[in-house]
Amino acid sequence: MEQSAEELVSGEATELAESGETAITAAATEAAVREAATAVAPRHRRQEKVGLVTSDKMQKTVVVRVERQVRHRKYERYIRRRTKFMAHDELGAHTGDIVRIVETRPLSARKRWRVVEIVQKAS
């Protein structure tokens, strides 16, 4: 049986008043409980990746190839793995540019990333 925040606050305040504690302490406790009940959890920090633009043939969308290295379980050697991300591009990145992308809400069926910075222009 879970109690709502207001029931919890009023219940604690009446218990404190019955136990003979001062009204100031009851009010302070009530305020602290109400503040804890309404406190918002911190937002999730958005994931960032840096990669190479491999395609810019769509309108306001680019394909970014991100490379990472993983260690082979058996041979303990590092292997390069590549992943392609579709990213929303308002900055005008072109093929060959190195860009920084961040997670965002789903913008389309395959687009969940946004270009925030062009790190290096293609030569």
N, CA, C and O atoms as CSV, one atom per row, in Angstrom:
chain,resi,resn,atom,element,x,y,z
A,1,MET,N,N,0.832,-1.178,0.000
A,1,MET,CA,C,0.000,0.000,0.000
A,1,MET,C,C,0.878,1.243,0.000
A,1,MET,O,O,1.508,1.575,1.004
A,2,GLU,N,N,0.908,1.916,-1.128
A,2,GLU,CA,C,1.687,3.138,-1.225
A,2,GLU,C,C,0.811,4.330,-0.894
A,2,GLU,O,O,-0.359,4.384,-1.274
A,3,GLN,N,N,1.394,5.287,-0.180
A,3,GLN,CA,C,0.684,6.498,0.161
A,3,GLN,C,C,1.131,7.609,-0.773
A,3,GLN,O,O,2.273,7.632,-1.230
A,4,SER,N,N,0.215,8.531,-1.050
A,4,SER,CA,C,0.607,9.676,-1.853
A,4,SER,C,C,1.458,10.599,-0.996
A,4,SER,O,O,1.518,10.444,0.223
A,5,ALA,N,N,2.118,11.562,-1.635
A,5,ALA,CA,C,3.007,12.477,-0.923
A,5,ALA,C,C,2.239,13.320,0.087
A,5,ALA,O,O,2.736,13.584,1.182
A,6,GLU,N,N,1.022,13.746,-0.277
A,6,GLU,CA,C,0.258,14.596,0.633
A,6,GLU,C,C,-0.224,13.811,1.852
A,6,GLU,O,O,-0.234,14.337,2.965
A,7,GLU,N,N,-0.627,12.538,1.643
A,7,GLU,CA,C,-1.041,11.715,2.781
A,7,GLU,C,C,0.136,11.489,3.711
A,7,GLU,O,O,-0.012,11.510,4.933
A,8,LEU,N,N,1.317,11.270,3.121
A,8,LEU,CA,C,2.522,11.046,3.903
A,8,LEU,C,C,2.869,12.292,4.705
A,8,LEU,O,O,3.216,12.197,5.882
A,9,VAL,N,N,2.776,13.456,4.076
A,9,VAL,CA,C,3.093,14.720,4.743
A,9,VAL,C,C,2.112,14.985,5.872
A,9,VAL,O,O,2.523,15.306,6.986
A,10,SER,N,N,0.804,14.853,5.594
A,10,SER,CA,C,-0.190,15.152,6.630
A,10,SER,C,C,-0.088,14.139,7.774
A,10,SER,O,O,-0.272,14.496,8.937
A,11,GLY,N,N,0.205,12.882,7.447
A,11,GLY,CA,C,0.338,11.863,8.490
A,11,GLY,C,C,1.516,12.142,9.398
A,11,GLY,O,O,1.411,11.991,10.615
A,12,GLU,N,N,2.656,12.554,8.815
A,12,GLU,CA,C,3.833,12.858,9.634
A,12,GLU,C,C,3.614,14.106,10.467
A,12,GLU,O,O,4.042,14.175,11.619
A,13,ALA,N,N,2.942,15.098,9.880
A,13,ALA,CA,C,2.700,16.342,10.618
A,13,ALA,C,C,1.805,16.080,11.826
A,13,ALA,O,O,2.054,16.632,12.898
A,14,THR,N,N,0.768,15.251,11.680
A,14,THR,CA,C,-0.128,14.978,12.817
A,14,THR,C,C,0.589,14.142,13.867
A,14,THR,O,O,0.374,14.332,15.064
A,15,GLU,N,N,1.446,13.210,13.427
A,15,GLU,CA,C,2.204,12.414,14.399
A,15,GLU,C,C,3.130,13.299,15.211
A,15,GLU,O,O,3.253,13.127,16.424
A,16,LEU,N,N,3.787,14.251,14.546
A,16,LEU,CA,C,4.684,15.153,15.255
A,16,LEU,C,C,3.913,16.042,16.215
A,16,LEU,O,O,4.373,16.298,17.327
A,17,ALA,N,N,2.737,16.520,15.796
A,17,ALA,CA,C,1.943,17.386,16.656
A,17,ALA,C,C,1.458,16.618,17.888
A,17,ALA,O,O,1.432,17.170,18.988
A,18,GLU,N,N,1.072,15.348,17.713
A,18,GLU,CA,C,0.601,14.538,18.828
A,18,GLU,C,C,1.737,14.199,19.782
A,18,GLU,O,O,1.521,14.047,20.985
A,19,SER,N,N,2.952,14.080,19.244
A,19,SER,CA,C,4.067,13.693,20.099
A,19,SER,C,C,4.587,14.845,20.936
A,19,SER,O,O,5.445,14.642,21.795
A,20,GLY,N,N,4.078,16.072,20.701
A,20,GLY,CA,C,4.445,17.195,21.549
A,20,GLY,C,C,5.568,18.048,20.966
A,20,GLY,O,O,6.029,18.977,21.629
A,21,GLU,N,N,6.015,17.764,19.761
A,21,GLU,CA,C,7.070,18.585,19.168
A,21,GLU,C,C,6.484,19.913,18.718
A,21,GLU,O,O,5.271,20.048,18.561
A,22,THR,N,N,7.342,20.874,18.517
A,22,THR,CA,C,6.875,22.212,18.155
A,22,THR,C,C,6.333,22.227,16.740
A,22,THR,O,O,6.648,21.355,15.931
A,23,ALA,N,N,5.519,23.220,16.451
A,23,ALA,CA,C,4.924,23.374,15.129
A,23,ALA,C,C,5.982,23.723,14.089
A,23,ALA,O,O,5.831,23.403,12.911
A,24,ILE,N,N,7.063,24.388,14.534
A,24,ILE,CA,C,8.130,24.758,13.603
A,24,ILE,C,C,8.791,23.503,13.040
A,24,ILE,O,O,9.043,23.421,11.838
A,25,THR,N,N,9.070,22.537,13.892
A,25,THR,CA,C,9.681,21.293,13.454
A,25,THR,C,C,8.746,20.532,12.524
A,25,THR,O,O,9.181,19.961,11.524
A,26,ALA,N,N,7.448,20.529,12.863
A,26,ALA,CA,C,6.475,19.836,12.022
A,26,ALA,C,C,6.397,20.488,10.653
A,26,ALA,O,O,6.328,19.798,9.636
A,27,ALA,N,N,6.408,21.818,10.622
A,27,ALA,CA,C,6.339,22.529,9.346
A,27,ALA,C,C,7.598,22.282,8.526
A,27,ALA,O,O,7.518,22.114,7.309
A,28,ALA,N,N,8.765,22.257,9.177
A,28,ALA,CA,C,10.024,22.017,8.473
A,28,ALA,C,C,10.047,20.605,7.900
A,28,ALA,O,O,10.484,20.401,6.767
A,29,THR,N,N,9.585,19.641,8.665
A,29,THR,CA,C,9.529,18.265,8.186
A,29,THR,C,C,8.550,18.138,7.030
A,29,THR,O,O,8.821,17.453,6.043
A,30,GLU,N,N,7.414,18.803,7.162
A,30,GLU,CA,C,6.402,18.770,6.105
A,30,GLU,C,C,6.959,19.359,4.809
A,30,GLU,O,O,6.737,18.813,3.728
A,31,ALA,N,N,7.678,20.467,4.920
A,31,ALA,CA,C,8.272,21.100,3.737
A,31,ALA,C,C,9.337,20.196,3.116
A,31,ALA,O,O,9.426,20.095,1.893
A,32,ALA,N,N,10.142,19.541,3.949
A,32,ALA,CA,C,11.202,18.664,3.441
A,32,ALA,C,C,10.615,17.459,2.709
A,32,ALA,O,O,11.115,17.060,1.657
A,33,VAL,N,N,9.557,16.885,3.268
A,33,VAL,CA,C,8.923,15.730,2.639
A,33,VAL,C,C,8.273,16.143,1.320
A,33,VAL,O,O,8.366,15.418,0.330
A,34,ARG,N,N,7.617,17.303,1.302
A,34,ARG,CA,C,6.976,17.781,0.072
A,34,ARG,C,C,8.027,18.054,-1.008
A,34,ARG,O,O,7.812,17.750,-2.181
A,35,GLU,N,N,9.163,18.631,-0.603
A,35,GLU,CA,C,10.243,18.912,-1.559
A,35,GLU,C,C,10.814,17.615,-2.129
A,35,GLU,O,O,11.092,17.532,-3.326
A,36,ALA,N,N,10.989,16.611,-1.285
A,36,ALA,CA,C,11.509,15.324,-1.745
A,36,ALA,C,C,10.533,14.635,-2.687
A,36,ALA,O,O,10.952,13.957,-3.625
A,37,ALA,N,N,9.235,14.802,-2.448
A,37,ALA,CA,C,8.222,14.164,-3.285
A,37,ALA,C,C,8.154,14.812,-4.665
A,37,ALA,O,O,7.871,14.140,-5.657
A,38,THR,N,N,8.414,16.121,-4.728
A,38,THR,CA,C,8.309,16.815,-6.009
A,38,THR,C,C,9.649,16.940,-6.723
A,38,THR,O,O,9.703,17.499,-7.818
A,39,ALA,N,N,10.733,16.434,-6.134
A,39,ALA,CA,C,12.051,16.536,-6.767
A,39,ALA,C,C,12.057,15.730,-8.062
A,39,ALA,O,O,11.554,14.609,-8.115
A,40,VAL,N,N,12.633,16.321,-9.095
A,40,VAL,CA,C,12.684,15.681,-10.402
A,40,VAL,C,C,14.019,14.965,-10.536
A,40,VAL,O,O,15.061,15.503,-10.163
A,41,ALA,N,N,13.983,13.760,-11.064
A,41,ALA,CA,C,15.209,12.999,-11.274
A,41,ALA,C,C,16.053,13.701,-12.331
A,41,ALA,O,O,15.499,14.292,-13.258
A,42,PRO,N,N,17.395,13.651,-12.215
A,42,PRO,CA,C,18.242,14.302,-13.216
A,42,PRO,C,C,18.079,13.648,-14.580
A,42,PRO,O,O,17.893,12.435,-14.682
A,43,ARG,N,N,18.150,14.472,-15.635
A,43,ARG,CA,C,17.984,13.957,-16.996
A,43,ARG,C,C,19.168,13.111,-17.408
A,43,ARG,O,O,20.290,13.301,-16.936
A,44,HIS,N,N,18.899,12.186,-18.286
A,44,HIS,CA,C,19.927,11.307,-18.822
A,44,HIS,C,C,20.875,12.115,-19.706
A,44,HIS,O,O,20.417,12.879,-20.555
A,45,ARG,N,N,22.160,11.965,-19.527
A,45,ARG,CA,C,23.130,12.666,-20.362
A,45,ARG,C,C,23.152,12.004,-21.732
A,45,ARG,O,O,23.320,10.789,-21.838
A,46,ARG,N,N,22.984,12.794,-22.769
A,46,ARG,CA,C,22.892,12.252,-24.120
A,46,ARG,C,C,24.236,11.750,-24.602
A,46,ARG,O,O,25.273,12.377,-24.383
A,47,GLN,N,N,24.197,10.612,-25.260
A,47,GLN,CA,C,25.405,9.983,-25.771
A,47,GLN,C,C,25.932,10.778,-26.961
A,47,GLN,O,O,25.150,11.249,-27.787
A,48,GLU,N,N,27.256,10.929,-27.056
A,48,GLU,CA,C,27.899,11.632,-28.165
A,48,GLU,C,C,28.835,10.691,-28.887
A,48,GLU,O,O,29.468,9.833,-28.272
A,49,LYS,N,N,28.920,10.856,-30.194
A,49,LYS,CA,C,29.839,10.054,-30.999
A,49,LYS,C,C,30.459,10.957,-32.056
A,49,LYS,O,O,29.855,11.949,-32.466
A,50,VAL,N,N,31.658,10.615,-32.492
A,50,VAL,CA,C,32.338,11.346,-33.561
A,50,VAL,C,C,32.555,10.374,-34.706
A,50,VAL,O,O,33.025,9.255,-34.497
A,51,GLY,N,N,32.211,10.804,-35.929
A,51,GLY,CA,C,32.348,9.904,-37.069
A,51,GLY,C,C,32.510,10.652,-38.376
A,51,GLY,O,O,32.512,11.883,-38.415
A,52,LEU,N,N,32.645,9.889,-39.436
A,52,LEU,CA,C,32.883,10.399,-40.781
A,52,LEU,C,C,31.588,10.366,-41.580
A,52,LEU,O,O,30.884,9.357,-41.583
A,53,VAL,N,N,31.270,11.472,-42.261
A,53,VAL,CA,C,30.071,11.525,-43.097
A,53,VAL,C,C,30.351,10.728,-44.370
A,53,VAL,O,O,31.286,11.039,-45.109
A,54,THR,N,N,29.542,9.702,-44.623
A,54,THR,CA,C,29.742,8.869,-45.810
A,54,THR,C,C,28.732,9.156,-46.898
A,54,THR,O,O,28.961,8.802,-48.055
A,55,SER,N,N,27.604,9.798,-46.553
A,55,SER,CA,C,26.606,10.131,-47.556
A,55,SER,C,C,25.862,11.383,-47.135
A,55,SER,O,O,25.467,11.528,-45.978
A,56,ASP,N,N,25.672,12.309,-48.109
A,56,ASP,CA,C,24.884,13.508,-47.847
A,56,ASP,C,C,23.868,13.731,-48.958
A,56,ASP,O,O,23.522,14.872,-49.267
A,57,LYS,N,N,23.394,12.655,-49.553
A,57,LYS,CA,C,22.506,12.738,-50.707
A,57,LYS,C,C,21.050,13.012,-50.342
A,57,LYS,O,O,20.223,13.219,-51.230
A,58,MET,N,N,20.726,13.018,-49.052
A,58,MET,CA,C,19.352,13.289,-48.621
A,58,MET,C,C,19.230,14.737,-48.164
A,58,MET,O,O,20.237,15.399,-47.912
A,59,GLN,N,N,18.014,15.221,-48.059
A,59,GLN,CA,C,17.789,16.579,-47.581
A,59,GLN,C,C,17.820,16.590,-46.058
A,59,GLN,O,O,17.038,15.888,-45.418
A,60,LYS,N,N,18.713,17.377,-45.475
A,60,LYS,CA,C,18.860,17.540,-44.028
A,60,LYS,C,C,19.153,16.241,-43.294
A,60,LYS,O,O,18.870,16.134,-42.101
A,61,THR,N,N,19.705,15.266,-43.972
A,61,THR,CA,C,20.081,13.999,-43.336
A,61,THR,C,C,21.430,13.560,-43.892
A,61,THR,O,O,21.677,13.657,-45.094
A,62,VAL,N,N,22.299,13.076,-43.011
A,62,VAL,CA,C,23.579,12.525,-43.436
A,62,VAL,C,C,23.746,11.156,-42.805
A,62,VAL,O,O,23.146,10.854,-41.774
A,63,VAL,N,N,24.570,10.330,-43.438
A,63,VAL,CA,C,24.924,9.033,-42.877
A,63,VAL,C,C,26.323,9.175,-42.297
A,63,VAL,O,O,27.256,9.568,-42.998
A,64,VAL,N,N,26.467,8.855,-41.013
A,64,VAL,CA,C,27.738,9.007,-40.315
A,64,VAL,C,C,28.248,7.627,-39.934
A,64,VAL,O,O,27.531,6.842,-39.314
A,65,ARG,N,N,29.507,7.331,-40.312
A,65,ARG,CA,C,30.137,6.055,-39.967
A,65,ARG,C,C,31.011,6.270,-38.735
A,65,ARG,O,O,31.932,7.087,-38.746
A,66,VAL,N,N,30.708,5.526,-37.678
A,66,VAL,CA,C,31.457,5.628,-36.427
A,66,VAL,C,C,32.247,4.337,-36.238
A,66,VAL,O,O,31.697,3.239,-36.322
A,67,GLU,N,N,33.551,4.488,-35.982
A,67,GLU,CA,C,34.402,3.310,-35.759
A,67,GLU,C,C,34.704,3.176,-34.278
A,67,GLU,O,O,34.880,4.172,-33.576
A,68,ARG,N,N,34.764,1.937,-33.811
A,68,ARG,CA,C,35.153,1.649,-32.430
A,68,ARG,C,C,36.036,0.425,-32.442
A,68,ARG,O,O,36.033,-0.338,-33.408
A,69,GLN,N,N,36.788,0.230,-31.386
A,69,GLN,CA,C,37.641,-0.944,-31.290
A,69,GLN,C,C,37.157,-1.824,-30.152
A,69,GLN,O,O,36.895,-1.346,-29.049
A,70,VAL,N,N,37.041,-3.129,-30.434
A,70,VAL,CA,C,36.648,-4.097,-29.411
A,70,VAL,C,C,37.726,-5.169,-29.332
A,70,VAL,O,O,38.396,-5.475,-30.319
A,71,ARG,N,N,37.877,-5.721,-28.164
A,71,ARG,CA,C,38.902,-6.744,-27.956
A,71,ARG,C,C,38.303,-8.120,-28.226
A,71,ARG,O,O,37.233,-8.445,-27.710
A,72,HIS,N,N,38.983,-8.924,-29.027
A,72,HIS,CA,C,38.524,-10.276,-29.327
A,72,HIS,C,C,38.640,-11.124,-28.068
A,72,HIS,O,O,39.665,-11.106,-27.387
A,73,ARG,N,N,37.576,-11.869,-27.764
A,73,ARG,CA,C,37.552,-12.639,-26.517
A,73,ARG,C,C,38.627,-13.726,-26.478
A,73,ARG,O,O,39.293,-13.915,-25.460
A,74,LYS,N,N,38.787,-14.426,-27.577
A,74,LYS,CA,C,39.717,-15.547,-27.584
A,74,LYS,C,C,41.150,-15.106,-27.872
A,74,LYS,O,O,42.081,-15.496,-27.168
A,75,TYR,N,N,41.316,-14.296,-28.906
A,75,TYR,CA,C,42.662,-13.943,-29.355
A,75,TYR,C,C,43.196,-12.668,-28.727
A,75,TYR,O,O,44.361,-12.320,-28.919
A,76,GLU,N,N,42.345,-11.964,-27.974
A,76,GLU,CA,C,42.727,-10.761,-27.249
A,76,GLU,C,C,43.403,-9.730,-28.147
A,76,GLU,O,O,44.326,-9.033,-27.728
A,77,ARG,N,N,42.940,-9.647,-29.358
A,77,ARG,CA,C,43.450,-8.656,-30.294
A,77,ARG,C,C,42.330,-7.660,-30.579
A,77,ARG,O,O,41.156,-8.028,-30.601
A,78,TYR,N,N,42.694,-6.406,-30.796
A,78,TYR,CA,C,41.680,-5.388,-31.048
A,78,TYR,C,C,41.203,-5.446,-32.493
A,78,TYR,O,O,42.000,-5.554,-33.425
A,79,ILE,N,N,39.873,-5.372,-32.659
A,79,ILE,CA,C,39.243,-5.442,-33.975
A,79,ILE,C,C,38.458,-4.152,-34.172
A,79,ILE,O,O,37.827,-3.654,-33.240
A,80,ARG,N,N,38.500,-3.612,-35.395
A,80,ARG,CA,C,37.712,-2.417,-35.703
A,80,ARG,C,C,36.303,-2.803,-36.084
A,80,ARG,O,O,36.096,-3.675,-36.928
A,81,ARG,N,N,35.336,-2.158,-35.465
A,81,ARG,CA,C,33.931,-2.359,-35.804
A,81,ARG,C,C,33.372,-1.023,-36.277
A,81,ARG,O,O,33.725,0.026,-35.739
A,82,ARG,N,N,32.509,-1.060,-37.272
A,82,ARG,CA,C,31.907,0.152,-37.816
A,82,ARG,C,C,30.398,0.093,-37.657
A,82,ARG,O,O,29.789,-0.972,-37.763
A,83,THR,N,N,29.805,1.250,-37.402
A,83,THR,CA,C,28.362,1.374,-37.306
A,83,THR,C,C,27.946,2.618,-38.078
A,83,THR,O,O,28.602,3.656,-37.995
A,84,LYS,N,N,26.853,2.511,-38.828
A,84,LYS,CA,C,26.351,3.657,-39.576
A,84,LYS,C,C,25.123,4.221,-38.864
A,84,LYS,O,O,24.221,3.481,-38.470
A,85,PHE,N,N,25.106,5.547,-38.707
A,85,PHE,CA,C,23.988,6.233,-38.077
A,85,PHE,C,C,23.422,7.260,-39.048
A,85,PHE,O,O,24.173,7.954,-39.734
A,86,MET,N,N,22.091,7.355,-39.103
A,86,MET,CA,C,21.440,8.424,-39.849
A,86,MET,C,C,21.302,9.588,-38.872
A,86,MET,O,O,20.821,9.408,-37.754
A,87,ALA,N,N,21.726,10.786,-39.295
A,87,ALA,CA,C,21.705,11.940,-38.399
A,87,ALA,C,C,21.072,13.136,-39.083
A,87,ALA,O,O,21.275,13.368,-40.275
A,88,HIS,N,N,20.297,13.898,-38.308
A,88,HIS,CA,C,19.676,15.131,-38.808
A,88,HIS,C,C,20.748,16.206,-38.896
A,88,HIS,O,O,21.488,16.433,-37.939
A,89,ASP,N,N,20.833,16.875,-40.057
A,89,ASP,CA,C,21.914,17.827,-40.298
A,89,ASP,C,C,21.368,19.186,-40.709
A,89,ASP,O,O,20.907,19.361,-41.837
A,90,GLU,N,N,21.420,20.149,-39.791
A,90,GLU,CA,C,21.041,21.530,-40.098
A,90,GLU,C,C,22.274,22.361,-40.443
A,90,GLU,O,O,22.142,23.480,-40.937
A,91,LEU,N,N,23.479,21.826,-40.190
A,91,LEU,CA,C,24.715,22.593,-40.371
A,91,LEU,C,C,25.264,22.522,-41.789
A,91,LEU,O,O,26.093,23.351,-42.164
A,92,GLY,N,N,24.828,21.561,-42.578
A,92,GLY,CA,C,25.298,21.448,-43.956
A,92,GLY,C,C,26.583,20.666,-44.105
A,92,GLY,O,O,27.471,21.087,-44.845
A,93,ALA,N,N,26.709,19.543,-43.425
A,93,ALA,CA,C,27.900,18.699,-43.538
A,93,ALA,C,C,27.900,17.990,-44.891
A,93,ALA,O,O,26.843,17.679,-45.440
A,94,HIS,N,N,29.102,17.738,-45.422
A,94,HIS,CA,C,29.251,17.066,-46.708
A,94,HIS,C,C,30.072,15.795,-46.543
A,94,HIS,O,O,30.698,15.578,-45.505
A,95,THR,N,N,30.065,14.962,-47.573
A,95,THR,CA,C,30.810,13.709,-47.544
A,95,THR,C,C,32.283,13.986,-47.258
A,95,THR,O,O,32.894,14.860,-47.874
A,96,GLY,N,N,32.841,13.234,-46.319
A,96,GLY,CA,C,34.246,13.389,-45.955
A,96,GLY,C,C,34.460,14.221,-44.702
A,96,GLY,O,O,35.549,14.195,-44.128
A,97,ASP,N,N,33.439,14.963,-44.262
A,97,ASP,CA,C,33.566,15.760,-43.033
A,97,ASP,C,C,33.555,14.846,-41.814
A,97,ASP,O,O,32.914,13.796,-41.813
A,98,ILE,N,N,34.273,15.263,-40.781
A,98,ILE,CA,C,34.206,14.569,-39.493
A,98,ILE,C,C,33.271,15.388,-38.611
A,98,ILE,O,O,33.482,16.586,-38.417
A,99,VAL,N,N,32.229,14.735,-38.073
A,99,VAL,CA,C,31.188,15.440,-37.315
A,99,VAL,C,C,30.969,14.798,-35.951
A,99,VAL,O,O,31.281,13.627,-35.734
A,100,ARG,N,N,30.421,15.600,-35.037
A,100,ARG,CA,C,30.015,15.099,-33.721
A,100,ARG,C,C,28.494,15.002,-33.735
A,100,ARG,O,O,27.810,15.957,-34.101
A,101,ILE,N,N,27.959,13.832,-33.330
A,101,ILE,CA,C,26.516,13.624,-33.296
A,101,ILE,C,C,26.089,13.297,-31.865
A,101,ILE,O,O,26.857,12.729,-31.088
A,102,VAL,N,N,24.848,13.668,-31.531
A,102,VAL,CA,C,24.301,13.367,-30.200
A,102,VAL,C,C,22.956,12.675,-30.357
A,102,VAL,O,O,22.261,12.843,-31.359
A,103,GLU,N,N,22.609,11.892,-29.338
A,103,GLU,CA,C,21.309,11.223,-29.305
A,103,GLU,C,C,20.198,12.256,-29.250
A,103,GLU,O,O,20.368,13.327,-28.668
A,104,THR,N,N,19.078,11.942,-29.847
A,104,THR,CA,C,17.908,12.802,-29.760
A,104,THR,C,C,16.663,11.936,-29.851
A,104,THR,O,O,16.751,10.717,-29.997
A,105,ARG,N,N,15.525,12.563,-29.766
A,105,ARG,CA,C,14.277,11.793,-29.880
A,105,ARG,C,C,14.165,11.250,-31.305
A,105,ARG,O,O,14.812,11.786,-32.205
A,106,PRO,N,N,13.370,10.210,-31.541
A,106,PRO,CA,C,13.223,9.680,-32.903
A,106,PRO,C,C,12.648,10.750,-33.833
A,106,PRO,O,O,11.579,11.305,-33.575
A,107,LEU,N,N,13.371,11.026,-34.911
A,107,LEU,CA,C,12.930,12.020,-35.883
A,107,LEU,C,C,12.262,11.365,-37.079
A,107,LEU,O,O,11.457,11.996,-37.765
A,108,SER,N,N,12.585,10.111,-37.334
A,108,SER,CA,C,11.945,9.332,-38.392
A,108,SER,C,C,12.133,7.857,-38.048
A,108,SER,O,O,12.534,7.521,-36.934
A,109,ALA,N,N,11.845,6.985,-39.002
A,109,ALA,CA,C,11.937,5.546,-38.733
A,109,ALA,C,C,13.367,5.121,-38.387
A,109,ALA,O,O,13.560,4.217,-37.574
A,110,ARG,N,N,14.375,5.765,-38.998
A,110,ARG,CA,C,15.762,5.360,-38.767
A,110,ARG,C,C,16.645,6.460,-38.195
A,110,ARG,O,O,17.820,6.213,-37.920
A,111,LYS,N,N,16.119,7.658,-38.010
A,111,LYS,CA,C,16.924,8.808,-37.602
A,111,LYS,C,C,16.714,9.108,-36.120
A,111,LYS,O,O,15.629,9.519,-35.710
A,112,ARG,N,N,17.776,8.898,-35.310
A,112,ARG,CA,C,17.722,9.152,-33.875
A,112,ARG,C,C,18.920,9.954,-33.383
A,112,ARG,O,O,19.165,10.027,-32.179
A,113,TRP,N,N,19.661,10.551,-34.297
A,113,TRP,CA,C,20.861,11.316,-33.971
A,113,TRP,C,C,20.790,12.672,-34.648
A,113,TRP,O,O,20.069,12.853,-35.629
A,114,ARG,N,N,21.555,13.635,-34.108
A,114,ARG,CA,C,21.562,14.997,-34.634
A,114,ARG,C,C,23.010,15.483,-34.705
A,114,ARG,O,O,23.779,15.275,-33.767
A,115,VAL,N,N,23.387,16.131,-35.815
A,115,VAL,CA,C,24.732,16.688,-35.961
A,115,VAL,C,C,24.788,17.984,-35.160
A,115,VAL,O,O,23.971,18.881,-35.368
A,116,VAL,N,N,25.765,18.086,-34.230
A,116,VAL,CA,C,25.888,19.291,-33.422
A,116,VAL,C,C,27.127,20.107,-33.776
A,116,VAL,O,O,27.195,21.294,-33.457
A,117,GLU,N,N,28.112,19.483,-34.437
A,117,GLU,CA,C,29.347,20.196,-34.733
A,117,GLU,C,C,30.053,19.517,-35.898
A,117,GLU,O,O,30.093,18.290,-35.995
A,118,ILE,N,N,30.602,20.334,-36.769
A,118,ILE,CA,C,31.484,19.815,-37.819
A,118,ILE,C,C,32.893,19.980,-37.276
A,118,ILE,O,O,33.417,21.093,-37.221
A,119,VAL,N,N,33.507,18.868,-36.872
A,119,VAL,CA,C,34.818,18.899,-36.235
A,119,VAL,C,C,35.900,19.278,-37.240
A,119,VAL,O,O,36.767,20.103,-36.953
A,120,GLN,N,N,35.838,18.656,-38.441
A,120,GLN,CA,C,36.841,18.927,-39.474
A,120,GLN,C,C,36.185,18.831,-40.835
A,120,GLN,O,O,35.516,17.846,-41.147
A,121,LYS,N,N,36.380,19.857,-41.640
A,121,LYS,CA,C,35.841,19.858,-42.999
A,121,LYS,C,C,36.678,18.958,-43.891
A,121,LYS,O,O,37.874,18.782,-43.658
A,122,ALA,N,N,36.047,18.384,-44.919
A,122,ALA,CA,C,36.776,17.563,-45.886
A,122,ALA,C,C,37.686,18.474,-46.708
A,122,ALA,O,O,37.325,19.608,-47.025
A,123,SER,N,N,38.855,17.969,-47.046
A,123,SER,CA,C,39.787,18.802,-47.808
A,123,SER,C,C,39.516,18.774,-49.294
A,123,SER,O,O,40.221,19.427,-50.063
